[in-house]
Amino acid sequence: MDPITRLLHTRIRCDDNAKAAVTPLYQCSGFSAGSPYFYTRNDNPNISEAEEAVRVIEGSRHCLAVTTGMTAISLVLDLLRPGDTLVVNKDIYGCSLKLFQRISSQRNIGMEILDLSQEENIQHIPARTRMVIFETPTNPFLKTINIQLVSDRIKASNPEALVVVDNTWATPLFQQPLKHGADISLHSATKFLSGHSDVMGGFLLTDRSELHKELRESRFYGGAILDPHSAWLLRRSLQTFGLRMAAHKETTLTMRDFLEKCSPVARVYYPDIDGKQLLGYGGILFIQFRDDLADRYLEFMNALRLFDTGTAMACVTSMVAQPYTGSHASLTEAEKSDMGLKPGLVRLCFGQENVEDLKSDLAQAFAVLESGISPNKP
């Protein structure tokens, strides 16, 4: 059956005389001694059902739910030992980079940064590397990285090395990293898997039982498990995941074509959909303003009527952000420069609004920029 069909019919069966049509919320910290759950820090029916639903659509053997996407990354980094080498892609979420730097410094882990979107650089991954971690498509710029090439390169010199892919922006509907040589695929469930900006969570997926066991033990002893209410909300959101992503995909493609014709836009960033690794895409675009408009983001933001601001994304309403002062604000000026990040780069996250309404809103905001008149003035 199609993974979405299987997702919709995934249920955790519990003894329940009420015969509920959907799994109820088990908002309890503990269970009787004879229960397979026994303690919610170890497991809970709502958490198990959310894990099974994501496992089905990702096509993995194992899935682990944790509190946030950053928790998922932290648990992965706990697999490293002093003296190990970590390779990180150049283009990556600002807080992820800061976490990598922090952990590397504290634990005596060597860290190297490479632009893995350029295939010739994949050959420069050091043979001693223990872990390679990257997003694809990347944040920012939506560059794609060949997962299989990375895996083949590092495992030829070190079969024990781990390839970790942050699959948040591709989603398991459009990309399944484990089928292309990754050892671990992770998600910030706060984004598309939730889709409503009302719950936080993360998922770790792997086909390797020993990795799953080690990550699960770290979750248990560290108390990093997702809470039952968040798991219940995520499971509810996943019921519409296929529908939401289909709409995101269609809207994003339409908006890409529209934005490419807009005068203030020097470039639109959209990922390379090869039909093999990345099967589709939807939800987020980056645009680069013309040089003469590069410092006028605030005017553009204030002129928009349908795009909210802030850190939320991948939800039912559209959002606008400036990575330079937002998602990558924690980077130094030198780090931003190395990444090619400039103030004129804008992130647009499209919601479920009518696409013609989104076009009209952007068109009038662009007109404000072109006119040089602030929207707050007559």
C-alpha positions in Angstrom: 0.0 0.0 0.0 1.0 3.6 -0.4 2.8 4.9 2.6 0.2 7.6 3.2 -2.5 5.0 3.2 -0.6 3.0 5.7 0.1 6.1 7.9 -3.6 6.9 8.1 -4.4 3.4 9.3 -1.5 3.0 11.7 -2.8 2.5 15.3 -1.4 1.3 18.5 -3.9 -1.2 19.9 -4.4 -0.9 23.7 -6.9 -2.7 25.9 -9.9 -0.3 25.8 -13.5 -1.2 26.4 -14.5 2.1 24.9 -13.4 1.1 21.4 -12.3 4.6 20.5 -12.1 5.5 16.8 -8.8 7.2 17.4 -6.2 6.5 20.0 -6.9 8.6 23.1 -4.4 10.7 24.9 -2.5 8.7 27.6 -1.5 11.7 29.7 0.1 9.6 32.4 3.6 9.3 33.7 3.4 5.6 34.6 1.6 2.3 33.9 1.1 -0.9 35.9 4.0 -3.2 36.4 2.7 -5.6 33.8 2.4 -3.0 31.1 4.9 -3.0 28.2 5.2 0.8 28.7 5.6 0.9 32.5 7.0 4.5 32.5 6.5 7.3 30.0 10.1 8.2 30.2 10.6 4.9 28.5 7.5 4.6 26.3 3.9 5.6 26.0 1.1 4.5 23.5 0.9 7.9 22.0 4.6 8.1 21.5 4.8 4.6 20.0 2.0 5.4 17.6 3.6 8.7 16.4 6.9 6.8 15.9 5.2 4.1 13.9 3.4 6.6 11.7 6.7 8.4 10.8 8.5 5.1 10.4 6.0 4.0 7.8 6.3 7.0 5.6 10.1 7.2 6.0 10.3 3.5 5.1 12.7 2.7 8.0 13.1 -0.2 10.5 13.2 2.0 13.6 12.0 5.4 14.7 12.6 7.3 17.9 10.6 10.4 19.1 12.4 13.1 21.1 11.5 16.6 22.4 12.8 18.7 19.5 14.8 18.6 16.3 17.8 20.0 18.2 17.5 17.2 20.7 17.6 14.7 17.8 20.9 16.3 16.7 22.3 16.3 20.2 21.6 12.6 20.7 23.4 11.9 17.4 26.4 13.9 18.5 26.5 11.8 21.7 27.6 8.9 19.5 30.9 10.7 19.0 33.9 10.1 21.2 37.0 12.3 22.0 39.4 12.2 19.2 36.7 11.5 16.5 36.4 13.8 13.5 33.1 15.3 12.5 32.5 16.7 9.0 29.7 19.3 8.6 28.3 20.8 5.4 29.0 24.5 4.9 25.4 25.6 4.4 23.5 24.6 7.5 21.0 26.0 10.1 22.8 28.5 12.3 22.0 26.9 15.7 23.1 23.5 14.3 26.5 24.9 13.4 26.8 26.5 16.9 25.9 23.2 18.5 28.5 21.4 16.4 31.2 23.9 17.4 30.2 23.7 21.1 30.3 19.9 21.3 33.5 19.7 19.3 35.2 22.1 21.6 34.0 20.5 24.8 34.7 16.9 23.8 37.9 17.3 21.9 36.3 16.3 18.6 37.8 17.5 15.4 35.4 19.4 13.1 35.9 20.2 9.4 33.5 22.2 7.2 33.1 21.3 3.5 30.7 22.3 0.8 29.3 18.9 0.1 26.9 20.3 -2.6 30.0 20.4 -4.8 30.6 16.7 -5.7 34.4 17.3 -6.1 34.5 18.3 -2.4 33.0 15.0 -1.3 36.4 13.4 -2.2 38.0 15.7 0.3 36.2 14.1 3.3 39.1 12.9 5.5 39.5 9.2 5.7 39.6 9.3 9.5 36.0 10.8 9.7 33.7 9.2 12.2 30.5 11.2 11.3 29.3 13.3 8.4 26.2 15.4 9.0 24.3 17.6 6.6 20.9 18.9 5.5 19.6 18.4 2.0 18.1 20.6 0.7 20.3 23.0 2.7 19.3 25.9 4.9 19.9 28.4 3.4 20.1 28.3 -0.5 18.3 24.9 -0.9 21.3 23.2 -2.3 21.1 19.4 -2.7 23.8 16.9 -1.6 24.2 13.4 -3.1 23.8 11.2 -0.1 25.0 8.0 -1.8 28.2 9.6 -3.0 28.9 10.9 0.6 28.2 7.4 2.0 30.3 5.6 -0.6 33.2 7.9 -0.1 33.5 7.7 3.7 32.6 4.1 4.1 35.3 3.1 1.6 37.9 4.4 4.1 36.0 3.8 7.3 33.1 1.3 7.2 32.2 2.3 10.8 31.6 6.0 9.9 28.1 7.4 10.2 26.2 9.4 7.6 23.5 11.6 9.2 21.0 13.5 7.1 18.7 16.2 8.5 15.6 15.4 6.3 13.4 18.1 7.8 12.9 20.3 4.8 12.6 17.4 2.2 10.3 15.5 4.5 10.0 11.7 4.4 7.3 12.1 1.6 9.9 13.4 -0.9 13.2 12.0 0.4 14.2 8.8 2.2 17.9 9.1 3.1 18.3 5.6 4.5 17.6 4.2 1.0 20.6 6.2 -0.3 23.3 5.2 2.1 22.5 7.3 5.2 22.8 5.6 8.6 20.5 8.1 10.4 17.7 10.4 9.1 16.4 13.0 11.5 13.6 15.5 11.6 12.5 18.5 13.4 8.8 17.5 13.7 8.1 21.1 14.7 8.1 21.9 11.0 6.2 20.0 8.3 5.3 16.9 10.3 3.4 19.2 12.7 2.4 21.8 10.1 0.4 24.0 12.5 3.1 25.7 14.6 1.5 24.4 17.8 3.8 21.5 18.9 7.5 20.8 19.1 9.2 17.4 18.5 11.9 15.5 16.7 12.4 12.1 15.2 15.5 9.8 14.6 15.2 7.0 12.1 17.6 4.2 11.3 17.7 0.7 9.8 20.5 -0.3 12.1 19.2 -2.0 15.3 22.4 -1.4 17.3 22.2 2.4 16.6 18.5 2.5 17.5 19.3 0.7 20.8 22.1 3.1 21.7 20.0 6.2 20.8 17.0 4.8 22.7 19.1 4.3 25.8 20.4 7.8 25.5 16.9 9.1 25.3 15.8 7.1 28.3 18.6 8.0 30.6 18.7 11.6 29.5 14.9 12.1 29.7 14.7 13.3 26.1 11.5 11.5 25.1 8.6 13.4 23.5 5.7 14.1 25.9 2.4 12.2 25.3 0.4 15.4 24.5 2.9 16.5 21.8 3.0 13.0 20.4 -0.8 12.9 20.2 -0.9 16.3 18.5 1.8 15.2 16.0 -0.1 12.0 15.3 -3.2 14.1 14.6 -1.3 16.4 12.3 0.1 13.5 10.3 -3.4 12.5 9.3 -3.3 15.5 6.9 0.4 15.3 6.1 -0.1 14.0 2.5 -2.7 16.6 1.7 -0.7 19.5 3.2 2.5 18.6 1.4 0.7 18.2 -1.9 -0.6 21.7 -1.5 2.8 23.1 -0.4 4.4 21.5 -3.4 1.9 23.0 -5.9 2.0 26.4 -4.3 5.8 26.6 -4.1 6.2 25.7 -7.7 3.7 28.3 -8.7 5.3 31.0 -6.5 8.8 30.1 -7.9 7.6 30.8 -11.4 5.9 34.0 -10.3 8.9 35.3 -8.3 11.4 34.7 -11.1 9.5 37.4 -13.1 9.4 40.0 -10.3 11.8 42.9 -10.9 13.1 43.3 -7.3 14.2 39.6 -7.2 17.7 38.9 -8.5 17.5 35.2 -7.9 15.1 32.5 -6.6 16.6 29.5 -4.8 14.8 26.2 -5.5 16.3 22.7 -5.0 17.3 20.3 -7.8 14.6 17.6 -7.9 16.4 14.7 -9.6 13.5 12.3 -9.3 15.8 9.7 -7.7 16.9 11.0 -4.3 14.7 14.0 -4.1 11.2 13.2 -5.5 9.5 16.5 -4.9 9.6 19.6 -2.8 7.4 22.2 -1.2 6.9 24.9 1.3 10.0 27.1 1.4 11.9 29.4 -1.1 14.7 31.8 -0.7 14.9 35.0 -2.8 17.8 37.4 -3.2 16.9 41.1 -3.6 18.6 43.2 -6.2 21.7 44.9 -4.9 20.0 48.3 -4.7 17.3 46.8 -2.5 19.5 44.6 -0.4 19.1 46.7 2.8 15.4 47.2 2.6 14.1 44.0 4.1 12.2 45.7 6.9 10.2 47.8 4.4 9.3 44.7 2.5 8.3 42.8 5.6 6.1 45.7 6.9 4.4 46.0 3.5 3.3 42.3 3.5 -0.2 41.6 4.8 -0.5 37.8 4.6 3.1 36.8 5.7 3.7 36.7 9.4 7.2 37.1 10.9 9.2 35.0 13.3 10.8 31.6 13.6 7.8 29.5 12.6 7.6 27.9 9.2 6.0 25.0 7.4 2.5 25.8 8.8 -0.9 26.7 7.5 -0.1 30.4 7.2 2.7 32.0 5.2 5.8 33.4 6.9 8.7 35.7 5.9 12.1 35.9 7.5 15.6 37.3 7.0 18.1 34.5 7.7 20.9 37.1 8.3 19.2 38.3 11.4 17.0 35.3 12.1 17.9 31.6 11.6 21.6 32.5 11.3 21.8 35.4 13.7 24.1 33.4 16.0 26.9 33.2 13.4 29.7 35.7 13.3 30.1 38.1 10.5 33.0 36.0 9.1 30.8 32.8 9.3 28.0 34.5 7.4 30.4 35.8 4.8 31.9 32.3 4.3 28.4 30.9 3.9 27.6 33.7 1.3 24.8 34.9 3.6 23.8 38.6 3.0 21.0 40.9 4.3 19.3 40.8 1.0 18.4 37.1 1.3 14.8 36.5 2.2 13.1 33.3 3.2 9.5 32.8 2.2 7.4 30.0 3.7 4.1 29.4 1.9 1.1 28.3 3.8 -2.3 27.1 2.7 -3.7 30.4 1.5 -5.1 30.9 -2.0 -2.0 31.2 -4.3 -3.5 34.2 -6.1 -3.8 36.1 -2.8 -0.1 35.3 -2.0 0.9 36.7 -5.4 -1.1 39.9 -4.9 0.4 40.4 -1.5 4.0 40.0 -2.7 3.3 42.1 -5.8 2.1 45.1 -3.7 5.0 44.7 -1.3 7.5 44.7 -4.2 5.7 47.8 -5.5 6.5 49.5 -2.2 10.1 48.7 -2.6 10.2 50.0 -6.2 8.4 53.2 -5.2 10.7 53.9 -2.2 7.6 54.9 -0.2 7.2 53.3 3.2 3.8 51.5 3.6 3.3 53.4 6.8 3.3 56.7 5.0 0.7 58.2 2.7 
